[in-house]
Amino acid sequence: MGKVRVYLLLVGLLLAAVLVPVHVQGNIDLENGAILFLANSVANLGELKTDPFDPTLDYFEAQNVVSFGVVVLYNEWQLLLSGEDFVAGSGRIPLSRLEWKMQNGNYRRMPNPGTNQELRRFSGVPQLWGDKLSFRLVLKGDESPGHYSGTLTLTLVNL
């Protein structure tokens, strides 16, 4: 009988911890049934590389550079990726030259600035899911020298 009480107490504490709204950095809470968390929020694309099969193709690449996780308790959710062009002073590299992939996936082109790319949909079934994003920025040779930066956004949307 003692083991059953301990088990029920642990289950009760777990449910209380999950069902009480949890606030992270003031804006993220579990009150709506899901949370998105990032292990790191800055991605450095590293050093310039040349494609070994096409020496005219130069690119920057960062493998598994952004780790993230999603906890879904209830409701329907959609995980989206979007971004803006890369800028350095007056220089600009279009976002369309950036490619992304999940840890075990293939590279895909980013959508136009301000447009969302769906990474995954979640049903209302409780689940924990995580992955890593890799990025490759392909150069065309018409870029001005500079230290470019841009913003990519991961968004968890309640459907």
C-alpha positions as CSV (number, residue, x, y, z in Angstrom):
1,M,0.0,0.0,0.0
2,G,2.9,2.4,0.7
3,K,4.2,2.1,-2.9
4,V,0.8,3.0,-4.3
5,R,0.6,6.1,-2.1
6,V,4.1,7.2,-3.2
7,Y,3.3,6.6,-6.8
8,L,0.0,8.6,-6.5
9,L,1.9,11.4,-4.8
10,L,4.5,11.5,-7.6
11,V,1.9,11.5,-10.3
12,G,0.0,14.3,-8.5
13,L,3.1,16.4,-8.2
14,L,4.0,15.8,-11.9
15,L,0.5,16.8,-13.0
16,A,0.6,19.9,-10.8
17,A,4.0,20.9,-12.2
18,V,2.7,20.4,-15.8
19,L,-0.7,22.1,-15.4
20,V,0.5,25.2,-13.5
21,P,1.5,27.9,-16.0
22,V,5.3,28.1,-16.4
23,H,6.7,31.4,-17.5
24,V,10.1,31.6,-19.2
25,Q,11.6,35.1,-19.9
26,G,8.2,36.6,-19.3
27,N,6.5,35.7,-22.5
28,I,6.5,31.9,-22.9
29,D,4.1,29.8,-20.8
30,L,2.5,26.4,-20.8
31,E,-0.9,27.8,-20.1
32,N,-1.8,27.5,-23.8
33,G,-0.6,23.9,-24.0
34,A,2.9,24.0,-25.5
35,I,6.3,25.5,-25.2
36,L,9.3,26.0,-27.6
37,F,12.7,26.1,-26.2
38,L,16.1,26.8,-27.8
39,A,19.4,25.4,-26.6
40,N,21.2,28.2,-28.4
41,S,19.9,31.2,-30.3
42,V,22.9,32.4,-32.3
43,A,24.2,30.5,-35.4
44,N,27.6,31.3,-36.8
45,L,27.9,30.0,-40.3
46,G,31.7,29.6,-40.0
47,E,34.4,29.8,-42.6
48,L,34.0,30.0,-46.4
49,K,34.0,26.6,-48.1
50,T,34.3,25.5,-51.7
51,D,32.3,22.7,-53.1
52,P,34.7,19.8,-53.9
53,F,32.7,18.8,-57.0
54,D,32.1,22.3,-58.3
55,P,35.1,24.7,-57.5
56,T,33.1,27.7,-58.7
57,L,30.6,27.2,-55.9
58,D,31.4,28.9,-52.5
59,Y,29.3,28.7,-49.4
60,F,29.1,29.0,-45.7
61,E,27.8,26.0,-43.7
62,A,27.0,25.2,-40.1
63,Q,25.8,21.7,-39.3
64,N,23.4,21.1,-36.4
65,V,23.9,24.7,-35.2
66,V,20.5,25.4,-33.6
67,S,19.1,22.9,-31.2
68,F,15.5,23.2,-30.1
69,G,12.7,21.3,-28.5
70,V,8.9,21.4,-28.4
71,V,6.7,20.2,-25.6
72,V,3.0,19.8,-26.6
73,L,0.4,19.0,-23.9
74,Y,-2.8,19.8,-25.8
75,N,-4.2,21.8,-28.7
76,E,-3.0,21.8,-32.3
77,W,0.4,23.5,-33.1
78,Q,2.5,24.3,-36.0
79,L,6.3,25.0,-35.9
80,L,7.4,27.6,-38.5
81,L,10.7,29.0,-39.7
82,S,11.1,32.4,-41.3
83,G,13.8,35.0,-41.9
84,E,15.0,38.2,-43.4
85,D,17.8,39.0,-46.0
86,F,21.4,39.2,-44.7
87,V,22.7,42.7,-44.4
88,A,26.1,44.3,-44.0
89,G,26.1,48.1,-44.4
90,S,24.6,48.7,-47.9
91,G,25.3,45.1,-48.9
92,R,22.5,42.6,-49.0
93,I,22.4,38.8,-49.6
94,P,18.9,37.5,-50.4
95,L,17.4,35.1,-47.9
96,S,16.7,32.8,-50.9
97,R,20.4,31.9,-51.0
98,L,20.1,30.3,-47.5
99,E,19.3,26.7,-47.3
100,W,18.2,24.8,-44.2
101,K,17.7,21.2,-43.1
102,M,16.7,19.2,-40.1
103,Q,19.4,16.9,-38.6
104,N,18.7,13.9,-40.8
105,G,17.1,15.7,-43.7
106,N,18.1,17.3,-47.0
107,Y,18.8,21.0,-47.7
108,R,15.8,23.1,-48.8
109,R,15.7,26.8,-49.8
110,M,14.4,29.3,-47.4
111,P,11.1,31.0,-48.3
112,N,11.0,34.6,-49.2
113,P,11.4,37.1,-46.4
114,G,8.3,37.4,-44.3
115,T,7.0,34.0,-45.5
116,N,6.8,31.0,-43.1
117,Q,8.2,27.5,-43.8
118,E,6.3,24.8,-41.9
119,L,8.8,22.5,-40.1
120,R,6.2,20.3,-38.3
121,R,2.6,20.1,-37.1
122,F,1.6,18.7,-33.7
123,S,-1.7,17.2,-32.8
124,G,-3.2,17.6,-29.4
125,V,-1.6,14.4,-28.1
126,P,1.1,15.1,-25.4
127,Q,4.5,14.8,-26.9
128,L,8.1,16.0,-26.6
129,W,10.0,16.5,-29.8
130,G,13.4,18.0,-30.6
131,D,15.8,18.4,-33.5
132,K,18.7,20.4,-34.8
133,L,18.8,22.8,-37.7
134,S,21.7,23.2,-40.2
135,F,22.2,26.1,-42.6
136,R,24.1,26.7,-45.8
137,L,24.5,30.1,-47.4
138,V,25.3,29.7,-51.1
139,L,27.3,32.6,-52.7
140,K,26.8,33.7,-56.3
141,G,30.0,35.9,-56.5
142,D,28.1,39.2,-56.7
143,E,28.2,39.8,-52.9
144,S,30.0,42.8,-51.4
145,P,32.6,42.0,-48.8
146,G,31.4,42.5,-45.2
147,H,30.2,40.9,-42.0
148,Y,26.6,40.0,-42.8
149,S,23.9,39.2,-40.3
150,G,20.3,38.3,-40.5
151,T,17.5,37.2,-38.3
152,L,15.8,33.8,-38.5
153,T,12.7,33.1,-36.4
154,L,11.3,29.8,-35.1
155,T,7.7,30.3,-34.2
156,L,5.3,27.9,-32.5
157,V,1.7,28.8,-33.5
158,N,-1.5,27.5,-31.9
159,L,-3.9,26.5,-34.7
